[in-house]
């Protein structure tokens, strides 16, 4: 298992007052994690690094930039889970912008905010429609059992391994420390 540190922060929007070079008004405004030593980032842009060495961006889907909720209007809460050396430097560069989450806080955010909107299953409707059509024509459908078994890798109904943190962390081999 890889040990990662969860960091929570708010993502704002660029305005005329806070424009950075190359950004457009209304585009997301993140902390400039590219200030983190390039050796720690393995020579990568920060957003590529967190996808390669972390688990990507986890956004609060219950509250976007324009809705009320846990974050101020115009901001969206985001959590990244990254290796410890990246987290230590990020916390030292942006102490007022980042919060380190405990494992339980991350699990709660992941399940209740970032992935609560997702379905428990991925459904391949084309496969299910084909099975129904074959059965309607009295054609044997030997693949039906596998298609309806949500834990079988064949197309059909599949368990969404990203919906619940306990399932996803096993899949990607990650522990939040």
C-alpha positions as YAML, in Angstrom:
chain: A
units: angstrom
residues:
- id: 1
  name: UNK
  ca: [0.00, 0.00, 0.00]
- id: 2
  name: UNK
  ca: [1.16, 3.51, -0.82]
- id: 3
  name: UNK
  ca: [0.82, 6.06, 1.97]
- id: 4
  name: UNK
  ca: [-0.62, 9.40, 0.84]
- id: 5
  name: UNK
  ca: [-1.47, 12.62, 2.66]
- id: 6
  name: UNK
  ca: [-4.84, 14.29, 1.98]
- id: 7
  name: UNK
  ca: [-4.84, 18.07, 1.50]
- id: 8
  name: UNK
  ca: [-8.04, 20.09, 1.32]
- id: 9
  name: UNK
  ca: [-8.31, 23.53, -0.28]
- id: 10
  name: UNK
  ca: [-10.79, 25.79, -2.03]
- id: 11
  name: UNK
  ca: [-10.59, 26.43, -5.76]
- id: 12
  name: UNK
  ca: [-11.63, 29.93, -6.72]
- id: 13
  name: UNK
  ca: [-12.18, 31.53, -10.09]
- id: 14
  name: UNK
  ca: [-9.88, 34.00, -11.84]
- id: 15
  name: UNK
  ca: [-11.26, 37.53, -11.97]
- id: 16
  name: UNK
  ca: [-9.83, 40.73, -13.41]
- id: 17
  name: UNK
  ca: [-8.45, 41.47, -9.94]
- id: 18
  name: UNK
  ca: [-6.53, 38.19, -9.54]
- id: 19
  name: UNK
  ca: [-5.50, 37.33, -13.08]
- id: 20
  name: UNK
  ca: [-2.37, 35.25, -13.48]
- id: 21
  name: UNK
  ca: [-0.38, 35.16, -16.69]
- id: 22
  name: UNK
  ca: [-2.05, 32.93, -19.25]
- id: 23
  name: UNK
  ca: [-5.32, 32.45, -17.36]
- id: 24
  name: UNK
  ca: [-8.74, 33.60, -18.44]
- id: 25
  name: UNK
  ca: [-11.48, 35.17, -16.37]
- id: 26
  name: UNK
  ca: [-13.71, 32.44, -14.94]
- id: 27
  name: UNK
  ca: [-11.08, 29.67, -15.12]
- id: 28
  name: UNK
  ca: [-10.23, 27.74, -11.97]
- id: 29
  name: UNK
  ca: [-7.70, 29.32, -9.63]
- id: 30
  name: UNK
  ca: [-5.66, 26.74, -7.70]
- id: 31
  name: UNK
  ca: [-2.72, 27.27, -5.35]
- id: 32
  name: UNK
  ca: [0.41, 27.36, -7.55]
- id: 33
  name: UNK
  ca: [1.72, 23.92, -6.66]
- id: 34
  name: UNK
  ca: [4.38, 24.32, -9.36]
- id: 35
  name: UNK
  ca: [6.28, 26.34, -6.72]
- id: 36
  name: UNK
  ca: [7.00, 22.97, -5.10]
- id: 37
  name: UNK
  ca: [10.54, 21.82, -5.85]
- id: 38
  name: UNK
  ca: [10.73, 20.25, -9.31]
- id: 39
  name: UNK
  ca: [12.69, 17.30, -7.86]
- id: 40
  name: UNK
  ca: [9.75, 16.48, -5.57]
- id: 41
  name: UNK
  ca: [7.37, 16.79, -8.53]
- id: 42
  name: UNK
  ca: [9.62, 14.43, -10.54]
- id: 43
  name: UNK
  ca: [9.97, 17.13, -13.21]
- id: 44
  name: UNK
  ca: [6.22, 17.19, -13.87]
- id: 45
  name: UNK
  ca: [3.62, 19.93, -13.86]
- id: 46
  name: UNK
  ca: [1.78, 19.60, -10.53]
- id: 47
  name: UNK
  ca: [-1.53, 18.50, -12.07]
- id: 48
  name: UNK
  ca: [0.21, 15.64, -13.92]
- id: 49
  name: UNK
  ca: [2.15, 14.72, -10.78]
- id: 50
  name: UNK
  ca: [-0.95, 14.32, -8.59]
- id: 51
  name: UNK
  ca: [-2.56, 12.09, -11.24]
- id: 52
  name: UNK
  ca: [0.60, 9.95, -11.54]
- id: 53
  name: UNK
  ca: [1.65, 9.73, -7.89]
- id: 54
  name: UNK
  ca: [-1.61, 10.54, -6.08]
- id: 55
  name: UNK
  ca: [-5.24, 9.77, -6.89]
- id: 56
  name: UNK
  ca: [-6.13, 12.93, -8.80]
- id: 57
  name: UNK
  ca: [-8.42, 15.77, -7.79]
- id: 58
  name: UNK
  ca: [-11.42, 14.95, -5.64]
- id: 59
  name: UNK
  ca: [-13.98, 17.75, -5.94]
- id: 60
  name: UNK
  ca: [-16.97, 18.46, -3.72]
- id: 61
  name: UNK
  ca: [-19.70, 17.57, -6.21]
- id: 62
  name: UNK
  ca: [-22.39, 18.62, -3.74]
- id: 63
  name: UNK
  ca: [-21.31, 22.26, -4.04]
- id: 64
  name: UNK
  ca: [-19.91, 23.87, -7.18]
- id: 65
  name: UNK
  ca: [-18.56, 27.36, -7.84]
- id: 66
  name: UNK
  ca: [-21.98, 28.99, -8.00]
- id: 67
  name: UNK
  ca: [-23.92, 27.15, -5.30]
- id: 68
  name: UNK
  ca: [-24.27, 27.57, -1.57]
- id: 69
  name: UNK
  ca: [-22.79, 24.91, 0.66]
- id: 70
  name: UNK
  ca: [-19.69, 24.30, 2.77]
- id: 71
  name: UNK
  ca: [-17.53, 26.68, 0.73]
- id: 72
  name: UNK
  ca: [-17.98, 30.37, -0.06]
- id: 73
  name: UNK
  ca: [-19.93, 31.21, -3.23]
- id: 74
  name: UNK
  ca: [-17.48, 31.35, -6.13]
- id: 75
  name: UNK
  ca: [-15.27, 28.60, -4.69]
- id: 76
  name: UNK
  ca: [-15.32, 24.82, -4.78]
- id: 77
  name: UNK
  ca: [-13.72, 22.52, -2.23]
- id: 78
  name: UNK
  ca: [-11.11, 20.11, -3.54]
- id: 79
  name: UNK
  ca: [-8.95, 17.42, -1.96]
- id: 80
  name: UNK
  ca: [-5.76, 15.92, -3.32]
- id: 81
  name: UNK
  ca: [-4.00, 12.88, -1.88]
- id: 82
  name: UNK
  ca: [-0.27, 13.06, -2.52]
- id: 83
  name: UNK
  ca: [3.04, 11.60, -1.30]
- id: 84
  name: UNK
  ca: [4.28, 12.98, 2.01]
- id: 85
  name: UNK
  ca: [7.21, 15.02, 0.63]
- id: 86
  name: UNK
  ca: [4.85, 16.89, -1.73]
- id: 87
  name: UNK
  ca: [2.36, 17.47, 1.11]
- id: 88
  name: UNK
  ca: [5.02, 18.79, 3.51]
- id: 89
  name: UNK
  ca: [6.28, 21.34, 1.00]
- id: 90
  name: UNK
  ca: [2.75, 22.31, -0.08]
- id: 91
  name: UNK
  ca: [1.74, 22.93, 3.54]
- id: 92
  name: UNK
  ca: [4.83, 25.08, 4.10]
- id: 93
  name: UNK
  ca: [4.20, 27.14, 0.94]
- id: 94
  name: UNK
  ca: [0.44, 27.55, 1.42]
- id: 95
  name: UNK
  ca: [-0.23, 27.28, 5.18]
- id: 96
  name: UNK
  ca: [-3.32, 29.50, 5.00]
- id: 97
  name: UNK
  ca: [-4.82, 27.74, 1.98]
- id: 98
  name: UNK
  ca: [-4.38, 24.03, 2.76]
- id: 99
  name: UNK
  ca: [-5.70, 21.77, 5.49]
- id: 100
  name: UNK
  ca: [-4.32, 18.30, 6.14]
- id: 101
  name: UNK
  ca: [-7.16, 15.81, 6.58]
- id: 102
  name: UNK
  ca: [-7.17, 12.75, 8.79]
- id: 103
  name: UNK
  ca: [-7.95, 9.40, 7.25]
- id: 104
  name: UNK
  ca: [-11.51, 9.58, 8.59]
- id: 105
  name: UNK
  ca: [-12.02, 13.14, 7.31]
- id: 106
  name: UNK
  ca: [-10.80, 12.09, 3.86]
- id: 107
  name: UNK
  ca: [-13.05, 9.02, 3.81]
- id: 108
  name: UNK
  ca: [-16.05, 11.20, 4.76]
- id: 109
  name: UNK
  ca: [-15.23, 13.79, 2.08]
- id: 110
  name: UNK
  ca: [-14.65, 11.09, -0.56]
- id: 111
  name: UNK
  ca: [-17.88, 9.19, 0.18]
- id: 112
  name: UNK
  ca: [-20.23, 12.07, 1.07]
- id: 113
  name: UNK
  ca: [-19.00, 14.91, -1.16]
- id: 114
  name: UNK
  ca: [-16.81, 13.75, -4.04]
- id: 115
  name: UNK
  ca: [-18.56, 10.54, -5.08]
- id: 116
  name: UNK
  ca: [-22.00, 10.59, -3.43]
- id: 117
  name: UNK
  ca: [-23.62, 11.54, -6.77]
- id: 118
  name: UNK
  ca: [-22.31, 8.43, -8.52]
- id: 119
  name: UNK
  ca: [-24.31, 5.29, -9.11]
- id: 120
  name: UNK
  ca: [-23.32, 2.14, -7.24]
- id: 121
  name: UNK
  ca: [-23.12, 0.34, -10.59]
- id: 122
  name: UNK
  ca: [-21.96, 1.07, -14.12]
- id: 123
  name: UNK
  ca: [-24.64, -0.19, -16.47]
- id: 124
  name: UNK
  ca: [-23.89, -1.03, -20.08]
- id: 125
  name: UNK
  ca: [-27.40, -0.62, -21.45]
- id: 126
  name: UNK
  ca: [-26.43, -1.85, -24.93]
- id: 127
  name: UNK
  ca: [-25.46, -5.24, -23.52]
- id: 128
  name: UNK
  ca: [-28.61, -5.50, -21.41]
- id: 129
  name: UNK
  ca: [-30.79, -4.51, -24.39]
- id: 130
  name: UNK
  ca: [-29.07, -7.14, -26.55]
- id: 131
  name: UNK
  ca: [-29.75, -9.82, -23.92]
- id: 132
  name: UNK
  ca: [-33.42, -8.77, -23.73]
- id: 133
  name: UNK
  ca: [-33.72, -8.82, -27.52]
- id: 134
  name: UNK
  ca: [-32.16, -12.29, -27.80]
- id: 135
  name: UNK
  ca: [-34.44, -13.63, -25.08]
- id: 136
  name: UNK
  ca: [-37.42, -12.09, -26.88]
- id: 137
  name: UNK
  ca: [-36.45, -14.11, -29.94]
- id: 138
  name: UNK
  ca: [-35.98, -17.27, -27.81]
- id: 139
  name: UNK
  ca: [-32.24, -17.24, -28.49]
- id: 140
  name: UNK
  ca: [-30.04, -18.74, -25.78]
- id: 141
  name: UNK
  ca: [-27.98, -16.14, -23.92]
- id: 142
  name: UNK
  ca: [-25.09, -17.94, -22.19]
- id: 143
  name: UNK
  ca: [-23.37, -14.60, -21.40]
- id: 144
  name: UNK
  ca: [-26.36, -13.39, -19.37]
- id: 145
  name: UNK
  ca: [-25.11, -14.69, -16.00]
- id: 146
  name: UNK
  ca: [-21.77, -12.92, -16.37]
- id: 147
  name: UNK
  ca: [-23.39, -9.72, -17.64]
- id: 148
  name: UNK
  ca: [-25.67, -9.58, -14.59]
- id: 149
  name: UNK
  ca: [-22.90, -10.45, -12.10]
- id: 150
  name: UNK
  ca: [-21.70, -7.00, -10.99]
- id: 151
  name: UNK
  ca: [-18.35, -8.43, -9.87]
- id: 152
  name: UNK
  ca: [-17.60, -10.23, -13.17]
- id: 153
  name: UNK
  ca: [-15.34, -8.35, -15.62]
- id: 154
  name: UNK
  ca: [-17.57, -8.90, -18.69]
- id: 155
  name: UNK
  ca: [-19.69, -6.00, -19.93]
- id: 156
  name: UNK
  ca: [-23.16, -5.57, -18.42]
- id: 157
  name: UNK
  ca: [-23.72, -4.42, -14.85]
- id: 158
  name: UNK
  ca: [-20.46, -3.62, -13.04]
- id: 159
  name: UNK
  ca: [-19.82, -2.45, -9.53]
- id: 160
  name: UNK
  ca: [-18.55, 1.14, -9.43]
- id: 161
  name: UNK
  ca: [-15.23, 0.66, -7.62]
- id: 162
  name: UNK
  ca: [-14.74, 4.45, -7.32]
- id: 163
  name: UNK
  ca: [-17.96, 5.21, -5.42]
- id: 164
  name: UNK
  ca: [-16.91, 4.11, -1.91]
- id: 165
  name: UNK
  ca: [-13.44, 4.91, -0.53]
- id: 166
  name: UNK
  ca: [-13.03, 1.46, 1.05]
- id: 167
  name: UNK
  ca: [-13.40, -0.17, -2.39]
- id: 168
  name: UNK
  ca: [-11.31, 2.36, -4.31]
- id: 169
  name: UNK
  ca: [-8.40, 2.38, -1.87]
- id: 170
  name: UNK
  ca: [-8.11, -1.42, -2.25]
- id: 171
  name: UNK
  ca: [-8.21, -1.10, -6.02]
- id: 172
  name: UNK
  ca: [-5.43, 1.51, -6.16]
- id: 173
  name: UNK
  ca: [-3.46, 0.31, -3.11]
- id: 174
  name: UNK
  ca: [-3.57, 3.56, -1.11]
- id: 175
  name: UNK
  ca: [-3.74, 4.44, 2.56]
- id: 176
  name: UNK
  ca: [-4.32, 7.99, 3.83]
- id: 177
  name: UNK
  ca: [-1.92, 8.88, 6.64]
...
